[in-house]
Amino acid sequence: MRFSLIHAISLVLATFHAPAEALAHPQDGPHADLRLAIDATGLTFQIGLNLAFIDEALGLPREALDQVGDVEARDIEDGLRKYLEERVVVEADGRVIVPTIDRYDFFADPEPWMLGAFPQYGARALIRSASIVRYEAPNPHVVKVTWPTFPRDRVAAMLEGMTGPDGLPPYMVLECLLQTSEGGVQIVHFSHARPTIEWHADESGDSRFAAIPPVPTPSEPLRLSLLGLLVLVPGLIACTIITRRKGVPAGLGTLAAALAASAFGVLLPAWRVPLPGTGGSIALPSAPGVAAIFEPLHANLYKAFDHASEGEIYDALERSVSGPLLKTLYTQVYNSLVQAEQGGMLGIVTGVEPLALDVQGIATDEHGRARIEVLHRWRVAGTVYHWGHSHTRVHEYEAVYTLAGLEQGWRIVGQQMRQQRWVEGDGAEPAAGLESF
């Protein structure tokens, strides 16, 4: 089977972003899946809460503990909307932002076969809501987010004997995936002791993209001054005539004058024409120098995974990719991120490790541009994050890349995947059935 760059990225993202109903598995007990994105227009807060958490937050009565009727579902929606609008507090540059709930979903019918995995809370761990809350704040510099509810972790107390300082089950610490327009991706924590997280924009101006050497430019051709020739040729003729008539000293004087006038003409920028067969060659990089071009270019490609908005993804990819590959790759990445927004798992690329680089060819193409082919083997480490917890997986790939020296710089214009495999952190093959990305 022939693989491509899109196949490789699809493999990573497909296992990161599987359907919500199949992969949503909160822990047994109250659980929250929190994802916060900050960009130049404001904040987007994706909030998933299971029924056990909703009970702790709202305290609404129900006829059956592990079932939700239609009227009760509407009461939960009304209560959660008020909860998100009034109790979850977001400040941007000292101003409290009034939210807009862009989307609300409620999943009240979990798969029966999944209930056995939640012996303590059963359906209450699986019935859940998913909300997307938007906070408009142009170019925020300082953002504060306060989360109001921290249930007691009774399952941890029961299974592991954990207690808080007051001797009761400890309060839960909630993980939140924070993604920013600067490309940073990190996991931050809300806790009962510290319910507010604070983010500051990076105004240092430093680029997070690795620097790439410039593309070599064609050498300048040798140029001949027509003005210098027009002065020199008559001067040589005059020198010959004067030498015959008045002797060598007078001829040498004429020659010196002609050479001086010709030299002055050569220095003038006008009437200079290139000599055929000279110039136009490119100083191609050496084989050892190819790594300095390819490795940062390849690393920058993966930085697109750190972004959320369409424009940021495209701009990040455009730093590394050109031609038809750019549009195809952009569409694939963006569609995968949209799937994540709909409630699936979210994968974070946490590291790209070059393993081997073999230069296959260095030449110029029919347009006179530098063109390089390399066989590259690399390893991608990533974290799958969902329902407040995360786990790491590693993939290893080998592919042939084609680079071109374009006007905007070095770009990847082609790629053919040779092989890919799943590995654990120590490089061993995963056990059968082990979830991978």
N, C-alpha and C positions, 0 to 999 in steps of 0.2 A: 504494500500500500504506500502510495506517495503522500508525504506530509508536506505542509507548508507552514509559514509563520502563523497564518490564521488558525491552522489546525492546532498548533502548539498553544496559542493563547486561548483558543476555544476550550481546550482540555483543562487549562488552569481555571478559567472563569466558569466553565460549566459545573465543575465540582464545587467551586466557591459559591455559585449562585443557583443552586438547585431550587425547584419549586417549594414554596413555603409550606404547603401541606405535608410534603414528604420529609422535610428536613427540620422543621421547627420542633425542637425538643428542649423546652425549658427544664431546669432541674426540678426535682420533686419538692415543691413548696412554692411560696411566692417568688415570682421572678419577673425581671424587667429587661428588655432588650432596648438599649439606648444608643442612638447614633446621632451625632451632632455635626453638621457641616457649616462652616463659616466661609463666606465669599465676599466679593466686593459689593453685593447688593443686600446682604443681611445674613440670617441664619435659617437653617432648615433642621428641625428636630424630628427625627423618626423615633417613635415610641411604641414599643410592643409590650403589653402587660398581660400576664395570664390571669385567670379568674381568681386565683388565690391572692395575688397581689391587689387586684381590683377590690376584693373584699376588704383587705386591710386599708386601702386608700379611701373607699367610699362608705363601707359599712351598710350597704343597702340590704334589706331583708329579702329572702326568697323562700318559696314554698319547699323546694328541694335543694339540698346543699350542692349537689353535683349536676344540676340541670338548670337551664335558663329558658324561661318561656318568652314568648314574643313581647308581652308587655314589660317583663323584667329586662329584656334586652334593650328596649327603648329607654327605660329608666337608667340603665347602665350607660347608654350613650349620652343621655342628657347630663348625667352626673360626671362622666369623664370629660365632656366638653367644658363644663364649668371648672372642673379640677385643672385642666390644662390651661384654661384662660386666666384663672385667678390664683392658683396655688403654685404652679410652676412659674418662677419669676426669671425673666431674662432682661438684663440691662446692657445697653450698648453706649459707651462713653458717658456713663452716669444717668442715662435716661431709660426708664422702664418701657419696654416695647410691648404694645398690644398685639397679640398673636392673631393669626388667621389659620383656622384648621382647614387645610387643603384637602385632606382625605381622612375618612374614618371607615374602618372595616371591623366586623366582629365575626369570629369563627366559633360557632357554638356546637359543631358536630365533629368531634375528633374521631379519628379512626379507632374502632374498638380494640384492634390488636395492639395498639400502643398503650392501653391502660395498664397492662401488666408491668410496664417499666416504671410506674409511679404508684407504688404500694401505699404511700402515706396520704397523698392528696388526690390520686386518681384523676377524674375528669377535670377537677379544678386546676390542675397543673397544665392541662392541654387546651381548655377553652380559653380563648384569648382575644384581645383587641389589637389593632394596628392603626396608628394615627401618624399623619404627617402634618407638622405644625410649622408655619412659616412666620418669621419675624423680619420685617423690612427695616434695614438699617444701612444706608449707603456708607461704604468705606469705613467699617467699624475699626477702631484702634484698640479699645479695651472692652472685653465682653465678660460679663459675669452671669452665670447660670446657677440658680438655686433649685434643688430638688427637694420636695417636702416630705416624702414618706420612706421610712426604713423599717420594714417588718422585722420581727424577731426571727432568727434562723432556728426554728424549733427542730428541723430535721438534723442540722449539724449538732445541736445539743443532744438529740436522741441517739444518733449514730456514733458520734465522736466524743460526747461528753463535754462539748465546748460550752463555756458560760462567759458572760460579760462581767464587768467589775461589780455589778449589783447582784451577782449570783444567778441571774436569769439568763435565758438563751441570749446570745449576742445579737446585736443589730446587724442586719445584712449590710455589706458594702457593695455598692452597685458600680459595675464597670460601664464606662461610656466610651464609645469609639469616636474620637474627635478628628475631623478631617478639615483642612483649611485650604484656602485658595493659594497659599504659599507652597502647597504640596506636602505639608507635614501631615503625617498620620500617626496618631498615638492613642493609647488607652489611658483615660483619666478616671478618677474615682470620686463618687459621691459617698459620703458616710454620714452617720448620725452626728458625729463630732464635727465634721466639716462638710456641711451640705452644699457649699458653694464652690464652684470651680471658676477660675479666672484665666482668661487668655489675653495675651498682648500681641499685637501685630508686630512682625519683624520689619523694622524700618532701617535696617543697616544697609540695605541696597545690595547685599551680597547675593549673587546668583547661586541657586542650589543645583544648577546644572554644571556638569563637568566641562572644562574647557577642551576644545578640539583644535588641533593645529590647522592653520589656514591651507587652502588648496593652492598648489603650485601654479604660478602663472607662466604663460609662454614667454620665452626670452625675446628680447627686442632684436629685430634684424639690423644688420649693418646698413648704414645710410650714406649715400654719396651726395655731395653738394654740387648741384649743377652750376651754381653761381661761382664756386671755386674753380670748376673746370673751365667755365667761360673766361675767367680771368687768367688762369694758368696757361691755357693753350696759346692764346695770342702772345703772352709773355715769352713763352719758349721760342716761338717763331721770331719775335723781335730780338731775342737774345742771340739767335743764330745769325741773323742778318747783321747785327751790330758787331758781333765778334769777327765776322769776315771783313767788314769795312773798317773798323776802328781798333781791332785787336782784342786780345783776351780780357784785359782789365775792364774795358768798357762793357764787354759782353757779360762778364760776371756781375757787374753792377746792375745791369738790366735784369739778369736772372734773379738776383737777390730781391729786387723790387717786385718782380713778377711773383715770386714765392711768397713774399710778405702779403701782397694783395690777395693771392689765392688763399692763404691761411686765414685772412680776415673774412673772406667769403665763406670758407668752410664753417667758421664759427657762427655765422648768421643762420637763424632757424629756417629762413625761406629757401625754397627750391631744393629741399633735401628729399631724395627718393631712396626707397629700400633697394638693396642689392638682391637680385633673385637668388634663391637657394640659401639664404641666410635667415636666422631667427625662426621663431615659431615653435621651437622645441620646449618640452616641459621637463623640469628636473623632477622625475618621479621619485617617490619615497623609497628608501631601501627596505628590505624585508624586516630588519629589526625596528624600523620606524613605523611600520604598519600597525603594530600593537598600540602605539600612542594615539593613532587615529581611531582605530576600531573600538577599543575597549570603552573609552568614554562615550562614544557614539551609541554603542549598544546599551550601556548603563542608563543613558538618558532616555532611551526608548521606554524602559520600564518605569520611569518616573511619571509617565502618563497615568499609571494606575493609582497615583496618589491624589488625583484631581477628581472633581465631581461634575462641574459644569461642562457643557458642550464646547464652549470656546477654549477653556483651559485644557481640556483633553486634546483638542486639535492642535493648539499651539505647542503643547509639550511633544506630541508626536512629530510635528513638522520640524522640530529640531534634529530629528534623526532619520526620518523617512521621507521619500519623495516619489513622485510618479503614481501609478495606479495603486501601489501597495499602501500609500498613505490613506486614501479614501476608504479602502477595504478594511484596513486595520482600525481606523477611527470608528467606523460603523460598528465593528465587532466589540470594541472596548465600551463604547457608549451604551449599546444595547445591553451589555452585561451589567453595567452599573444601574441601568433602569430596572433590570430584574431585581437587583439588590434592594432598590427603593420599594419594591412591591412586597418585601417581607422575606426574601430568601436569605441565604447565608452571604456574608460579605468577606471576601478574601483580601488580605493586605500583603503585598510583596514587601518583604522585610530585608531581602538581600539578594544580590546577583553576584555570583562568584565565578570569574573566568577560570577554566581548568586547563585548556590547551588551545593554541592558535597556530594553524599551519597556513602559511601564505601559499596560495595556489597559483597566483599570477598577478603581475603588475605590468600594465601596458596603457596605451592610449586607444580610445575608440575612434570611430569614423568621423567624429566631430572634433577630434583633437583633445578630448578631455581625459583626465586620468581615470583609470578603471582598475579596481582591485578585486580579486576574489580570494576569500579565506575560508578555511574549514575551521569551525569554532565549536568547542565543547564547553558547556557552562552549566552551572547549577543555580536553581532559583529556590530560595527559601521563602516561605510565606506562612502567614497565620490566618486560619479560618476563625472568624469571630461571629458568634451568634448567641442570642439569649444570655448575654452577660458573661460568657466564658469563651476561651480561645484555646486552640491547639495548633501545633506547628507541623507542617509537611514540607517535603523537599522533592523537587523534580530535577532530573538531569537531562540535558538535550545535546544533540550534535547536529549542526547544519552548515550548509555552504551559503555564505553571504556574498553579495555583490555590492561594492561601493562605487560611487561615482563622484568625481570632483566637479560640482556644479557651481553656478555663480554665487549661490547663497552659502556654499560651503560643502563639506563632505556629507553625503547622505547615503542611506541604505536604499537601494533601488530594486533589489531582488533577494530572495531567500528560498532555499529548498531544504526542508527538514529531512535529515538522514535517519535519526532515531531519537527516541525519548523513553525514559523509564522513571518509575517512582523509586525513591530512596528514602530511608530514614535519615535522621541527623548524623548517624555514624557511617552512612554510606551503604548500609545493608538493605537488601530487598525487603519490602514490607510483608507482613504476614497476610495470608489469604483473607480477603474481606476487609482489610484495613482501609479506612476512608482516606482518600488522598485528594490532592488538588492538582 
